[in-house]
Amino acid sequence: MTKSRCLITFVIALACAVFAEPDSTRTVVQPAAVAVQTATVPAADTTAHSTALTAADSTAQPATDTVAKPNPYDLPDELMPLWNSMSIKQKAAQMVMVYLTTADFLIENEIGAVLVMKGHLKDTASFKRKISEANEKLNIPLLVASDQEGGKVNRLGGISETWKHAPSAKEMRLMPTDSVEQIAQSIGTELAQLGINLNLAPVLDPAYDSRGKKSFMEESHRSWAFDSTSEDKVRAFVRGMKKAGISCVSKHFPGYDSWTNSDHQIAVSSTPKKKMSENYKFFLNLANDIPVTMMSSVRFVRVSSRPAVFEPKIIRMARKMGKDIVILTDDLWGVSLRAWISGKERVEHKNYPRKDFQKLVVTALNAGNDMFMITYPAKAVEMINYLEKLSKNNKKIKNRIEESSARILKMKFREGILKVKNPQP
């Protein structure tokens, strides 16, 4: 063999070795090359991305032409078989947090999350059976959420003598950090024993508005954002909950500083953008500690005439806190939100127009929300079906559903709620 031919052979071998070497700079969440999964992509998902088809057929190609199965949402390897087995309807169902109803309803509709109110806990044995039955038959465990802030918002108050008078945020923020953590862990332990795994707290809304007037949240003793010590106290609260197996939700982004209750009436804030930025920083500084952020229904008129939960510019602010933070709406069946969608001052409960409800769903999706809370179970089913229908002819909407669903699955996995198991055929 000539020297030149030897040199060429050596160069080719070296190049093959270099390109065969895995990329060691990637994390577990974003592996160098996702192995081809044994689960096939459902028919409903075959239009998701043109590269998905290429990857699904990659086993038929020579080894040198193999293309890694795409993972545009940085899902952990462990979740890929489950993800690839899911239809777009199942992915949309993960985006719904519905007022708790029967286990059969949750199983049939493959709901992603439930909202637990005080009335659900009157019969704790029945409640635990319902959650257990649903989780046993669902491929993806539920997020079981409740507002256990303490003070006036105390879901354990009716069933726990110990926490009948659970301290409010206003009381806890004055306590030593260690005491806050201990209280949170004790309360979290009781929540976990019930089957609850997500606390819709802490409230990071400011205690005062831009004019120095007490906000509705401060008047209700619900606000943590008071002084320079608040950040450490909130971390202690979240840490205590986490030790008990409870994840937390920060609310109500970007900082509810109105004095009206937006659940029942239109709430408007004229906060200057500079003050909004200050309120935002409190959420931002705690973003690494809290995996879910709930949006406000307040209208921040210096930014937009839309409620914050429907305003893309405000949700983009929340998204900057972290690409994997799950952004949750407040109750979309709330009177003020439905009234804004309809352009009316008042709306009816039972006869809300279908076209307005569909507009509400699309507006919440396009704004950038990941999970939709709704206290009307029948409308939750309508929501899932409508999202599925829209996705069939709109790739942008399909991608939005997948993006949010992936974020929710990653959150469940990181928080230890989702233990990977083989999906049912």
ZAVO-12464 format. One record per residue: y, x, z of N, C-alpha, C in turn; residue number from 0. Coordinates in steps of 0.1 Angstrom, whole numbers, plus 2048, in hexadecimal, padded with zeros to 3 digits. Atoms other than C-alpha are relative to their C-alpha. Example, Ala and Ser with C-alpha at 12.3 -4.5 7.8 and 13.67 -1.06 7.14 Angstrom:
 npy npx npz capy capx capz cpy cpx cpz num
 7F4 809 800  7D3  87B  84E 80C 809 800   0
 7F5 7F7 800  7F5  889  847 80B 7F8 808   1
//
This chain:
 npy npx npz capy capx capz cpy cpx cpz num
 7F4 809 800  800  800  800 80C 809 800   0
 7F4 7F8 800  822  80E  7F7 809 7FE 80C   1
 7F7 801 7F4  83D  815  811 809 7F4 7FF   2
 7F7 80B 801  854  7FB  803 7F9 7F3 803   3
 807 80D 7FD  839  7E0  804 7FD 7FF 80F   4
 802 800 7F1  831  7EA  828 80C 7FB 807   5
 7F4 803 7F9  855  7E7  831 803 7F1 7FE   6
 7FE 80E 802  858  7C4  821 7F7 7F7 809   7
 80A 808 7F8  838  7B8  833 805 800 80F   8
 7FB 7FF 7F2  846  7C5  854 80C 7F6 803   9
 7F4 808 7FF  867  7B3  84F 7FD 7F1 801  10
 804 80E 800  856  792  847 7F9 7FC 80D  11
 807 803 7F4  83F  794  865 80A 7FF 80C  12
 7F6 800 7F5  85D  79C  87C 808 7F3 800  13
 7F8 80D 801  871  77E  86F 7F7 7F4 805  14
 809 80B 7FB  853  767  875 7FF 800 80F  15
 801 800 7F2  850  773  898 80C 7FC 807  16
 7F3 804 7FA  875  76E  89F 801 7F1 800  17
 7FE 80E 801  876  74B  892 7F5 7F8 807  18
 80A 808 7F9  856  741  8A3 802 800 80F  19
 7FD 7FF 7F2  864  74B  8C5 808 7F4 805  20
 7F8 80C 7FB  86F  72D  8DA 80D 804 805  21
 7F3 7FE 7FB  893  729  8E4 801 7FF 80F  22
 801 800 7F1  893  733  908 80D 7FC 807  23
 7F3 804 7FA  8B8  729  90D 801 7F2 803  24
 7FF 80E 7FE  8B1  704  90E 7FA 7FC 80D  25
 804 805 7F3  8AB  6F0  92D 7F3 7F7 7FE  26
 80C 809 800  88D  6D9  936 804 7F3 7F9  27
 7FC 80D 805  8A2  6BB  92D 802 801 7F1  28
 7FE 7FE 80E  8A9  6CA  90A 7F7 80B 7FB  29
 809 7F6 803  889  6DC  901 802 806 7F2  30
 7FE 7F9 80C  888  6F6  8E5 7F9 7F8 7F4  31
 806 808 80A  86F  6E1  8D1 7F7 7F6 806  32
 808 80B 7FA  862  6BF  8DB 7F3 7FF 7F9  33
 80D 801 807  83D  6BD  8D4 7FF 7F2 7FA  34
 802 80D 807  833  6A2  8BC 7F8 7F7 809  35
 807 809 7F6  829  684  8D1 7F5 7F8 7F9  36
 80B 807 805  809  671  8CE 804 7F1 7FD  37
 7FB 80E 802  81C  64F  8D1 808 800 7F3  38
 7F8 802 80D  829  642  8B0 80C 7F8 803  39
 7F4 808 7FF  84B  634  8AB 7FE 7F2 7FC  40
 802 80E 804  84A  60E  8AB 807 7FC 7F4  41
 7FA 804 80D  852  5FC  88B 80E 7FC 802  42
 7F2 804 7FE  872  5EE  89A 809 80C 801  43
 7F8 7F4 7FE  87E  612  89F 800 809 7F4  44
 802 7F6 80B  876  621  87D 80D 803 7F9  45
 7F3 7FD 807  89A  61F  871 80A 807 809  46
 7F6 7FA 7F6  8A9  631  88F 807 80C 7FA  47
 7FA 7F4 806  8AE  652  87E 7F7 805 7F5  48
 808 7FB 80B  8A3  661  85D 7F7 80B 805  49
 808 7F5 7FB  896  67F  870 7F5 7FC 808  50
 80B 805 7F8  880  66A  886 7F3 7FF 7F7  51
 80B 801 809  86A  663  868 7FA 80D 7FC  52
 804 7F3 803  869  687  85F 7F8 806 80B  53
 807 7FA 7F4  85E  691  882 7F3 7F9 802  54
 80C 808 7FE  844  675  883 7F5 805 7F7  55
 809 7FC 80A  834  683  864 7FE 80F 800  56
 800 7F1 801  838  6A8  86D 7F2 806 802  57
 80D 7FB 7FF  813  6AC  875 7F9 802 7F3  58
 806 7FF 80D  80B  6A9  850 806 80C 7F9  59
 7F9 7F5 806  822  6C7  848 7FA 80D 804  60
 805 7F2 7FC  818  6EC  849 808 804 80C  61
 7FA 7FC 7F3  820  6FD  86A 80D 806 7FE  62
 7F3 7FA 802  83D  710  85B 80B 7F6 7FD  63
 7F6 80A 804  84E  6F0  851 802 7F5 80B  64
 800 80A 7F5  849  6DD  872 80E 7FE 806  65
 7F3 803 7FB  868  6CB  87E 7FE 7F9 80E  66
 801 805 7F2  86C  6C4  8A4 803 7F1 800  67
 7FD 80E 7FF  86B  69F  8AC 80E 7FE 807  68
 7F2 801 7FB  890  695  8B1 801 7FA 80E  69
 7FD 805 7F2  89D  68F  8D4 80F 800 802  70
 7F1 800 800  8C2  686  8CF 806 7FD 80D  71
 7FA 804 7F3  8C6  67A  8F2 7FC 809 80C  72
 804 7F6 7F6  8B8  698  904 7F7 7FB 80B  73
 80A 806 7F6  89C  685  915 7F6 80B 804  74
 80A 7F6 7FB  884  69A  92A 7F3 7FE 7F8  75
 80C 801 808  863  6A2  918 7F7 7F5 806  76
 809 809 7F9  851  68C  932 802 7F2 7FC  77
 7FD 80E 803  863  66D  926 7FE 7FD 7F1  78
 801 802 80E  85E  672  901 7F5 7F6 7FB  79
 80A 80A 804  83D  65F  8FD 804 7F2 804  80
 7FB 80E 7FC  84C  641  910 80B 7FC 7F7  81
 7F4 803 808  86C  643  8FC 7FB 7FC 7F2  82
 805 802 80D  859  644  8DB 7F8 7F3 7FF  83
 808 80C 800  844  626  8E5 809 7F3 801  84
 7F8 80C 7FD  862  60F  8EC 806 7FB 7F4  85
 7F9 807 80B  870  5F5  8D4 80F 800 804  86
 7F2 801 7FD  895  5F1  8D1 803 7F5 80A  87
 7FE 80A 7F6  892  5D1  8E5 7FD 804 80E  88
 803 7FA 7F2  882  5E3  902 80B 809 804  89
 7F5 7F7 7FC  89D  5FD  901 80D 7F8 804  90
 7F4 809 7FD  8B8  5E1  901 7FE 7FA 80E  91
 803 806 7F3  8A6  5D1  91F 803 809 80C  92
 7FC 7F7 7F5  8AB  5F1  933 80E 800 804  93
 7F1 800 7FE  8D0  5EC  930 805 7F4 808  94
 7FC 80C 7F9  8D0  5CB  943 7FD 801 80F  95
 802 802 7F2  8D5  5C7  968 803 7F1 803  96
 7FF 80F 7FF  8CE  5A2  970 7FF 7FC 80E  97
 802 806 7F3  8D1  58D  98F 7F1 7FD 802  98
 80E 800 7FD  8AF  58E  99F 7FA 7F2 7FF  99
 807 80D 801  898  571  995 7F1 803 802 100
 80E 7FE 7FE  872  56F  992 7FA 80D 7FA 101
 807 7F4 806  85A  58C  98C 7FC 7FE 7F2 102
 804 804 80D  84D  57A  96E 80B 802 7F5 103
 7F5 7FF 809  86F  579  95E 803 80F 7FE 104
 7FD 7F2 802  875  59E  964 7F5 807 7F8 105
 80B 7FA 808  853  5A7  956 800 7FC 7F1 106
 800 805 80D  855  591  938 80B 806 7F7 107
 7F5 7FB 807  877  59E  92E 802 80F 801 108
 800 7F2 7FE  871  5C2  939 80E 805 804 109
 7F3 7FD 7FB  892  5C3  94C 801 80E 806 110
 7FF 7F3 7FA  8A0  5E4  956 805 801 80E 111
 7FA 7FF 7F2  8B3  5DC  976 802 7F2 805 112
 7FD 80D 7F9  8B8  5BF  98F 80B 802 80A 113
 7F6 801 7F6  8D5  5B6  9A5 7FB 7F8 80C 114
 805 806 7F4  8CC  5AD  9C9 80B 7FB 808 115
 7F5 805 7F8  8E3  596  9DD 7FA 7FD 80E 116
 804 803 7F2  8E1  58C  A02 7F5 7F5 800 117
 80A 80B 800  8CE  56C  9FA 7F2 804 7FC 118
 80D 7FB 804  8B2  57F  9EA 7F8 806 80B 119
 806 7F9 7F5  8AB  590  A0B 7FC 7F8 80C 120
 803 809 7F4  8A7  572  A21 7F1 800 803 121
 80E 7FE 7FE  881  574  A1C 7FC 80D 7FB 122
 802 7F2 805  87B  599  A1B 7F2 802 7FB 123
 80E 7FE 805  855  596  A16 7FF 7FB 7F2 124
 800 806 80E  85A  580  9F7 807 80A 7F7 125
 7F8 7F7 809  874  598  9EA 7F9 80C 7FD 126
 807 7F4 803  85F  5B7  9EE 7F4 7FD 7F7 127
 80B 804 809  841  5A5  9DD 805 7FF 7F2 128
 7FA 802 80D  857  59C  9C0 803 80D 7F9 129
 7FD 7F3 806  864  5BF  9BA 7F4 808 7FD 130
 80C 7F9 802  842  5CE  9BF 7F8 7FB 7F4 131
 808 806 80B  831  5B6  9A7 806 804 7F3 132
 7F9 7FD 80D  84B  5BC  98C 7FE 80F 7FD 133
 802 7F2 803  849  5E2  98F 7F2 804 7FD 134
 80E 7FD 803  823  5E2  98E 7FD 7FD 7F2 135
 803 804 80E  824  5D1  96C 809 805 7F6 136
 7F6 7FB 809  842  5E1  95D 7FD 80F 7FD 137
 802 7F2 803  83F  602  94A 80B 809 806 138
 7F5 7F9 7FB  861  60C  956 805 7F9 80D 139
 7FC 807 7F4  86A  605  97B 80E 7FC 800 140
 7F3 806 7FF  888  5F1  984 80A 808 808 141
 7F5 7FD 7F7  8A9  5FC  991 802 7F4 808 142
 7FE 80B 7F7  8AC  5E6  9AF 80D 802 808 143
 7F2 7FD 7FB  8D1  5E4  9B8 805 7F6 809 144
 7FA 809 7F7  8E4  5D6  9D4 80D 806 805 145
 7F3 7FB 7FA  908  5D9  9E3 7FE 801 80F 146
 801 7FD 7F2  902  5E9  A04 80B 80A 804 147
 7F4 7F8 7FD  925  5F6  A0B 802 801 80F 148
 7FD 801 7F2  927  5EC  A2F 80C 7F7 802 149
 7F4 809 7FE  942  5D7  A3F 7FE 7F2 7FB 150
 800 80E 806  949  5B7  A2C 7F5 7FF 7F5 151
 80A 801 80A  930  5C0  A11 7F3 807 805 152
 80B 7FB 7F8  910  5C4  A25 7F4 7F7 7FD 153
 80B 808 804  8F0  5B7  A15 7F5 800 80B 154
 80A 7FF 7F5  8DB  5C2  A33 804 7F8 80C 155
 7FA 806 7F4  8F1  5AF  A4C 7F8 7F4 804 156
 807 80C 7FC  8DB  58F  A4B 7F2 803 804 157
 80F 7FE 7FD  8B9  5A0  A4F 7FE 80C 80A 158
 802 7F4 7F7  8C0  5BF  A65 809 7FF 80C 159
 7F8 801 7F3  8CB  5BD  A89 808 80D 801 160
 7F9 7F3 7FE  8D3  5E2  A88 80C 801 7F7 161
 7F5 7FF 809  8EA  5DF  A6A 807 7F3 7FD 162
 7F8 80D 801  8F8  5BC  A70 80F 803 7FF 163
 7F2 7FD 801  919  5CD  A74 801 80F 7FB 164
 7FF 7F3 806  915  5EB  A5D 80E 804 7FE 165
 7F2 7FC 801  935  600  A5D 805 7FF 7F1 166
 7F9 800 80D  94D  5FC  A40 803 80E 7FB 167
 7FB 7F3 805  959  618  A29 80C 804 808 168
 7F4 7FC 7F9  97A  617  A3C 7FC 806 80E 169
 805 7FA 7F3  967  61D  A5D 7F9 80D 7FE 170
 807 7F4 802  950  637  A4F 808 80C 7FC 171
 7F8 7F5 805  96B  64C  A3F 808 806 80C 172
 7FA 7FA 7F5  979  652  A62 7F6 807 809 173
 80A 7FA 7F8  958  65E  A70 7FD 80E 7FC 174
 804 7F2 804  94A  682  A71 7F6 7FF 7F4 175
 809 800 80C  938  68B  A51 7F1 7FE 803 176
 80E 801 7FC  917  68F  A63 7FC 7F2 803 177
 803 80E 7FC  919  66C  A71 7FF 7F7 7F3 178
 800 808 80C  921  65D  A4E 7F2 802 7F9 179
 80C 7FE 806  902  66E  A40 7F4 7FA 807 180
 80B 806 7F9  8EB  662  A5C 800 7F1 7FF 181
 7FF 80F 802  8F8  63E  A59 7FA 7FD 7F2 182
 804 803 80D  8F3  63F  A34 7F1 801 7FE 183
 80E 7FE 801  8D0  64D  A37 7F8 7F5 807 184
 807 80B 7F8  8C6  632  A51 801 7F3 7F8 185
 7FE 80C 809  8D4  616  A3B 7F7 801 7F4 186
 807 7FE 80D  8C4  625  A1C 7F1 7FE 803 187
 80E 802 7FD  8A2  626  A2E 7FC 7F1 800 188
 803 80E 800  8A4  601  A34 800 7FA 7F2 189
 7FF 804 80E  8AE  5FB  A10 7F3 803 7F8 190
 80C 7FB 807  891  610  A03 7F3 7F8 805 191
 80B 808 7FB  878  5FD  A19 7FF 7F3 7FA 192
 800 80D 806  882  5DD  A08 7FD 802 7F1 193
 803 7FE 80E  87D  5ED  9E5 80D 801 7F8 194
 7F4 7FD 807  8A2  5F2  9DD 802 80F 7FE 195
 7FF 7F2 803  8AA  613  9CD 80E 804 7FA 196
 7F3 7FD 805  8CE  610  9C1 80B 7F9 808 197
 7F5 806 7F8  8ED  60A  9D7 80D 800 7F8 198
 7F3 801 807  90C  5FD  9C6 80B 803 809 199
 7F7 7FA 7F7  921  613  9DC 7FF 80F 7FE 200
 7F3 803 7F9  937  626  9E4 80B 7FC 7F7 201
 7F4 804 806  958  617  9DB 80A 80B 800 202
 7F7 7F5 801  96E  633  9CE 80E 7FC 7FC 203
 7F3 805 804  98C  61D  9C7 80B 804 80B 204
 7F5 7FB 7F7  9AE  628  9D6 803 7F5 80B 205
 7FC 808 7F5  9BA  61A  9F7 80D 7F9 7FD 206
 7F2 805 802  9DD  615  9EA 803 801 7F1 207
 7FC 800 80E  9EC  60D  9C8 80C 80A 7FE 208
 7F6 7F6 803  A07  622  9B7 80D 7FE 807 209
 7F4 803 7F9  A22  611  9CB 7FE 801 810 210
 802 7FE 7F2  A12  618  9ED 7FB 7F4 807 211
 805 80C 7FA  A05  5F5  9F2 7F1 800 801 212
 80E 800 7FE  9E2  5F0  A00 7F9 7F8 7F4 213
 807 807 80B  9C9  5E7  9E4 7F6 7F6 806 214
 80A 80B 7FB  9B0  5CA  9E6 7F4 807 807 215
 80C 7F9 7FB  994  5E4  9ED 804 805 80E 216
 7FC 7FB 7F2  9A8  5F2  A0B 801 7F4 809 217
 7FF 80C 7F8  9B0  5D0  A18 7F2 7FB 804 218
 80D 804 7FD  98B  5C9  A17 7F8 80A 807 219
 806 7F4 7F9  983  5EA  A29 7F4 806 7F8 220
 80B 7FB 808  96E  5F5  A0B 803 80D 7F9 221
 7FC 7F4 807  981  613  9FE 7FD 80D 808 222
 803 7F3 7FB  976  637  A04 80C 809 7FD 223
 7F6 7F6 805  994  647  9F2 80C 7FF 809 224
 7F5 801 7F6  9AC  64D  A0F 808 80D 801 225
 7F9 7F4 7FE  9B4  671  A15 7F7 80C 7FC 226
 807 7F4 805  9A8  695  A0F 7F2 802 806 227
 80D 7FF 7FA  989  691  A25 7F6 7F6 7F9 228
 809 80B 805  97B  673  A11 7F5 805 7F7 229
 80A 7FB 809  969  688  9F7 7F3 804 807 230
 80C 7FB 7F9  952  699  A10 7F9 7F4 807 231
 807 80B 7FA  94C  678  A22 7F8 7F8 7F6 232
 808 807 80A  941  667  A02 7F4 808 7FC 233
 80C 7F8 803  92A  684  9FA 7F6 7FE 80B 234
 809 801 7F5  91B  680  A1D 7F9 7F2 7FF 235
 806 80E 802  916  65A  A16 7F5 801 7F5 236
 80A 7FF 80B  905  661  9F5 7F4 809 803 237
 80B 7F7 7FC  8F0  67D  A03 7F7 7F9 80A 238
 808 808 7F7  8E4  667  A1F 7F7 7F6 7F9 239
 807 80A 808  8DA  64C  A07 7F5 807 7F8 240
 809 7F9 808  8C9  665  9F1 7F4 805 808 241
 80B 7FC 7F7  8B4  672  A0E 7F6 7F5 802 242
 808 80C 7FE  8A7  64F  A12 7FA 7FB 7F2 243
 805 804 80D  89F  64C  9EC 809 7F6 7F9 244
 7F7 809 806  8BD  638  9E3 80B 807 7F8 245
 7F5 7FB 808  8D4  640  9C6 80C 7F8 801 246
 7F3 806 7FE  8F9  637  9C6 807 7FD 7F3 247
 7F7 804 80B  913  627  9AF 80E 801 805 248
 7F2 800 7FD  937  630  9B0 807 7F5 7F9 249
 7F9 80B 806  94F  614  9A9 80E 7FF 806 250
 801 806 80D  966  606  99B 809 808 7F7 251
 7F9 7F6 809  971  61F  980 80B 7F8 7F8 252
 7FB 7F3 7FC  98D  62A  97B 807 800 80D 253
 7FA 801 7F3  998  61F  99E 808 7F3 801 254
 7FB 80E 7FE  99E  5FA  9A7 80B 800 80A 255
 7F5 800 7F6  9C1  5FA  9B6 808 7F3 7FF 256
 7F9 80D 800  9CA  5D6  9B0 7FE 7F9 80D 257
 802 807 7F3  9CE  5BE  9CD 7F9 7F2 7FE 258
 807 80C 802  9BC  5A1  9BC 7F1 802 7FE 259
 80F 7FF 801  996  59A  9BB 7FC 7FD 7F1 260
 802 802 80F  98C  59F  996 7F3 7F8 7FE 261
 80C 809 802  96B  58C  99C 804 7F2 7FD 262
 7FC 80E 801  97E  56C  99E 80C 7FD 7F8 263
 7F3 802 807  99F  571  98C 803 80D 7F9 264
 7FB 7F4 807  9B0  588  974 807 809 809 265
 7FA 7F6 7F8  9BA  5A8  985 807 80A 7F7 266
 7F8 7F7 808  9D6  5BD  976 805 80C 808 267
 7FA 7F5 7FA  9E1  5E0  97F 80A 806 7F7 268
 7F5 7F9 808  A02  5F0  973 801 80F 804 269
 801 7F2 7FB  9F7  612  981 804 80A 7F4 270
 7FD 7F6 80B  A08  62F  96D 7F4 809 7FD 271
 80B 7F8 804  9F1  645  95A 7FE 80C 80A 272
 801 7F5 7F7  9F9  662  972 7F8 7FD 80C 273
 807 804 7F4  9ED  64F  990 7F1 7FC 7FD 274
 80E 803 804  9CE  643  97D 7F8 80D 7FF 275
 806 7F3 801  9C6  667  976 7FC 805 80E 276
 803 7FC 7F2  9C8  66E  99C 7F4 7F8 805 277
 80B 809 7FC  9B0  651  9A3 7F3 805 7F9 278
 80C 7FC 808  999  65D  987 7FA 80D 806 279
 805 7F3 7FB  996  680  997 7F6 7FE 80C 280
 809 803 7F5  985  671  9B6 7F2 7FD 7FB 281
 80C 803 807  96A  663  99F 7FA 80D 7FA 282
 805 7F3 806  968  684  98C 7FA 80A 809 283
 805 7F6 7F7  964  69A  9AA 7F3 7FC 806 284
 80C 805 7FA  947  685  9B6 7F5 7FD 7F5 285
 809 804 80B  936  680  994 7F3 807 800 286
 80D 7FA 7FF  91B  69A  99A 7F7 7FB 80B 287
 808 805 7F5  910  688  9B9 7FB 7F2 7FE 288
 803 80F 802  90F  664  9AC 7FD 7FE 7F1 289
 805 801 80E  8FA  65C  98D 805 7F4 7F8 290
 7FC 80C 806  909  63A  985 80F 7FC 803 291
 7F2 805 7FE  92D  62D  981 802 7F2 7FB 292
 7FD 80E 804  937  609  981 80F 7FF 7FC 293
 7F2 802 805  956  5FF  96C 807 7F5 807 294
 7F7 80B 7FA  973  5EA  979 802 7F5 7F6 295
 7FC 80B 809  97C  5C8  96B 80F 7FF 800 296
 7F2 801 800  9A1  5CF  972 806 804 7F3 297
 7F9 7FC 80C  9B9  5D1  955 80B 80A 804 298
 7F6 7F5 7FD  9CD  5F2  957 80A 800 7F4 299
 7F7 803 80B  9EA  5E7  941 808 80B 7FA 300
 7FA 7F4 806  9F9  609  93D 7F7 807 7F6 301
 809 7FA 80A  9DA  612  929 7FC 7F6 7F6 302
 805 80A 809  9CE  5F1  91A 801 7F2 806 303
 800 80E 7FB  9CF  5CB  91D 7F2 7FC 803 304
 80E 804 7FD  9A9  5CB  91F 7FC 804 80E 305
 806 7FB 7F3  996  5CC  940 7FA 80D 7FE 306
 805 7F3 801  98B  5EF  947 7F2 801 7FA 307
 80E 800 804  966  5E6  941 7FF 7FE 7F1 308
 800 802 80F  96F  5DD  91D 808 80A 7F8 309
 7F6 7F7 806  987  5F9  916 7F9 80E 7FD 310
 807 7F3 804  977  617  902 808 80C 806 311
 7F9 7F5 7FC  993  62E  90C 7FD 803 80F 312
 802 7FE 7F2  98D  629  931 7F1 804 803 313
 80E 7FC 7FF  967  62B  92D 7FD 80E 7FB 314
 801 7F2 804  96B  64C  91A 804 809 80B 315
 7FC 7F8 7F5  97D  659  939 7F4 801 80A 316
 80C 7FF 7F7  95E  650  94E 7F5 808 7FA 317
 80A 7F8 807  947  660  934 802 80E 801 318
 7FD 7F1 7FE  959  681  938 7FB 805 80D 319
 805 7FB 7F3  94C  683  95B 7F2 805 7FF 320
 80E 7FB 802  929  689  94D 7F9 7F8 7F6 321
 806 807 80B  916  681  92E 7F4 7F7 804 322
 80C 807 7FC  8F8  674  942 804 7F5 80B 323
 7FC 80A 7F6  90C  65E  95B 7FE 7F2 7F9 324
 802 80E 804  901  639  957 80C 7F8 803 325
 7F4 808 7FE  91F  623  952 7FB 7F1 800 326
 804 80E 7FD  919  600  961 80C 7F7 800 327
 7F5 80A 7FF  92E  5E1  95C 7FF 7F9 80E 328
 801 80A 7F5  937  5CA  978 7FA 7F3 7FA 329
 806 80C 805  92A  5A6  974 807 7FB 7F4 330
 7FA 805 80C  930  59C  950 802 7F1 7FF 331
 7FF 80F 800  92C  578  959 80C 7FC 80A 332
 7F4 803 7F7  94B  57C  970 80A 7F8 7F8 333
 7F7 809 806  965  562  969 80B 807 7F8 334
 7F5 7FA 806  981  57A  961 7FD 807 7F3 335
 805 7F9 80C  96D  58E  947 7FD 7F6 7F5 336
 803 80A 80A  961  56F  935 80C 7F9 7FB 337
 7F3 806 804  984  560  935 807 809 7F7 338
 7F9 7F7 809  992  57F  925 7FA 800 7F2 339
 807 801 80D  978  57E  90A 803 7F3 7F8 340
 7FD 80D 806  97F  559  903 80F 7FE 7FE 341
 7F1 802 802  9A5  55D  905 805 7F4 808 342
 7FC 80C 7F8  9A7  542  920 802 804 80E 343
 7FE 7FD 7F1  9B2  540  944 7F4 7FC 808 344
 80C 805 7F8  993  52D  94F 7F4 7FE 7F6 345
 80C 802 809  96F  52B  941 7F6 7F9 809 346
 80A 807 7F9  952  515  94A 7F3 809 802 347
 80C 7F8 7FD  931  523  958 7F5 7FD 7F6 348
 80C 803 808  917  510  945 803 7FE 7F1 349
 7FD 803 80E  929  508  924 808 80B 7FA 350
 7F9 7F5 806  936  52A  91C 7FB 802 7F1 351
 804 800 80E  936  52D  8F6 7F8 80C 7FC 352
 809 7F5 803  91A  542  8E7 808 80B 7F8 353
 7F9 7F5 807  932  554  8CF 808 808 809 354
 7F9 7F8 7F6  947  55E  8ED 7F7 80A 808 355
 809 7F8 7F9  929  56B  8FF 7FC 80C 7F8 356
 804 7F5 809  91E  57F  8E1 80B 80A 7FE 357
 7F5 7F7 801  941  58D  8DE 801 809 80D 358
 800 7F9 7F3  93F  597  903 7F6 80B 800 359
 80A 7F6 801  91F  5AA  8FD 804 80B 7F7 360
 7FD 7F5 809  92B  5BD  8DF 80C 808 805 361
 7F5 7F9 7FB  94C  5C5  8EF 7FC 80A 80B 362
 804 7F7 7F5  93B  5D4  90E 7F8 80B 7FA 363
 808 7F5 807  923  5E8  8F7 809 809 7F9 364
 7F7 7F7 808  93E  5F5  8E0 80A 808 809 365
 7F7 7F9 7F7  954  5FF  8FD 7F9 80C 806 366
 807 7F5 7FC  938  617  908 7F8 7FF 80D 367
 808 802 7F4  927  607  926 7F1 802 7FD 368
 80F 7FE 801  902  610  92C 7F8 7F4 805 369
 808 80B 7F9  8F6  5F4  943 809 7F4 803 370
 7F9 80C 7FF  901  5D0  943 7FB 7F8 80C 371
 804 809 7F5  901  5BD  964 804 7F2 7FC 372
 7FD 80F 803  8FE  597  961 7F9 7F8 80A 373
 806 809 7F5  8F7  57D  97C 7FB 7F3 7FB 374
 806 80C 806  8EA  563  964 7F4 804 7F8 375
 80D 7FB 806  8C5  56A  95C 7FE 7FC 7F1 376
 802 805 80D  8C3  554  93D 809 808 7F6 377
 7F7 7F9 809  8E1  566  92E 7FB 80F 7FE 378
 805 7F2 801  8D0  588  935 7F6 801 7F4 379
 80A 800 80B  8B4  57E  91D 807 7FE 7F3 380
 7F8 802 80C  8CD  572  903 807 80D 7FC 381
 7F9 7F3 802  8DF  594  907 7F6 809 7F9 382
 80A 7F6 806  8BF  5A8  900 7FD 7FC 7F2 383
 803 805 80D  8B6  592  8E2 80B 803 7F6 384
 7F4 7FE 808  8D9  595  8D4 802 80F 7FC 385
 7FF 7F2 803  8DA  5BB  8D7 7F5 804 7F6 386
 80B 7FD 809  8B8  5BD  8C6 804 7FC 7F2 387
 7FD 806 80D  8C4  5A7  8AA 80B 808 7F9 388
 7F5 7F8 805  8E4  5BB  8A5 7FB 80E 7FB 389
 805 7F3 803  8D1  5DC  8A4 7F8 801 7F3 390
 808 800 80C  8BC  5D2  886 808 803 7F4 391
 7F8 7FE 80C  8D9  5D3  86E 80C 809 803 392
 7F4 7F8 7FC  8F1  5EA  880 7FB 80D 807 393
 805 7F3 7FA  8E7  60F  885 808 805 80C 394
 7F7 7FB 7F5  905  616  89B 7FD 7F9 80D 395
 803 808 7F4  8FC  5FA  8B3 7F2 805 805 396
 80E 7FB 7FD  8D7  606  8B2 801 80D 808 397
 7FE 7F3 7FA  8E2  629  8BB 806 7FF 80E 398
 7FA 802 7F3  8F8  61C  8D7 7F6 7FB 80A 399
 80B 805 7F7  8DB  609  8E6 7F7 80B 804 400
 809 7F5 7FD  8C5  627  8E4 807 80B 809 401
 7F8 7F7 7F8  8E0  63E  8F3 800 7FC 80E 402
 7FF 805 7F2  8E5  628  911 7F2 7FF 807 403
 80D 801 7FB  8C0  621  916 7FB 80D 804 404
 805 7F2 7FD  8B8  646  915 807 805 80D 405
 7F9 7FC 7F4  8D3  64C  92F 7FA 7FA 80D 406
 806 807 7F5  8C4  632  946 7F2 806 804 407
 80D 7FA 7FE  8A1  640  942 801 80E 807 408
 7FE 7F3 7FA  8AD  663  94A 804 7FF 80E 409
 7FB 802 7F2  8BF  656  969 7F4 7FC 809 410
 80B 805 7F8  8A0  644  975 7F6 80C 803 411
 809 7F4 7FF  88B  664  96F 805 80A 80A 412
 7FA 7F6 7F7  8A3  67B  980 800 7FC 80F 413
 7FF 805 7F3  8A7  665  99E 7F2 7FC 806 414
 80D 802 7FB  881  662  9A2 7FB 7F1 800 415
 803 80E 801  880  63D  99A 7F5 7FE 7F5 416
 809 801 80B  86D  641  979 7F5 80B 801 417
 80B 7F7 800  84B  652  97D 7F9 7FE 7F3 418
 806 802 80D  83D  658  95B 7F2 7FC 800 419
 80E 804 802  81E  645  952 7FF 7FC 7F1 420
 802 803 80E  80E  63D  931 804 7F2 7FD 421
 7FC 80D 803  81E  61F  921 7F5 7F7 7FB 422
 80A 809 804  80A  600  91B 801 7FD 7F1 423
 7FF 802 80F  800  5FA  8F6 806 7F2 7FD 424
//
